[in-house]
């Protein structure tokens, strides 16, 4: 398992992960909503360290665009806590009894977003990912993305939009 990555201060990252062997990560709408609950809780816990700019949850993977406010391990801890909480939920709900580290393909992957044009492209990629995977024909039809949180009654996931380089 790779070591936790130290992230630079005041930088944006595209963060993503998927279930082991590309298997289904979210089995029903309640699973999506539970993951969003953990995402919301950690967003609140890390509000001084990171800003969640965009997200999209798909059946077998997820994407986040995050601005890291402080150098260090905040993004690593943020993503780890969400994934660990979700894995425990899956164990309890479905009786899957394997170590949480093996549920996800790897710790997670991240790409540095180093300019505003790439940031805009990345946000659009994340927001329209359900179309890319042919889950819907219009992005607005996919409710498990940042632009649609209010459709789920998840106003607590209000996103922070601040673009500074």
ABEGO torsion letter per residue (X at the ends): XBBBBBBBBGBBBBBBBBBBGGBBABABAAAAAAAAAAAAAAAAAAAAABBBABBBBBAABBBBBBBBABBEAAAAAAAAAAAAAAAAAAAAAAGBBBBAAAABABAEBBBBBABAAAAAAAAAAAAAAAAAAGABABAAABABBAAAAAAAGBAAABBBBBBBX
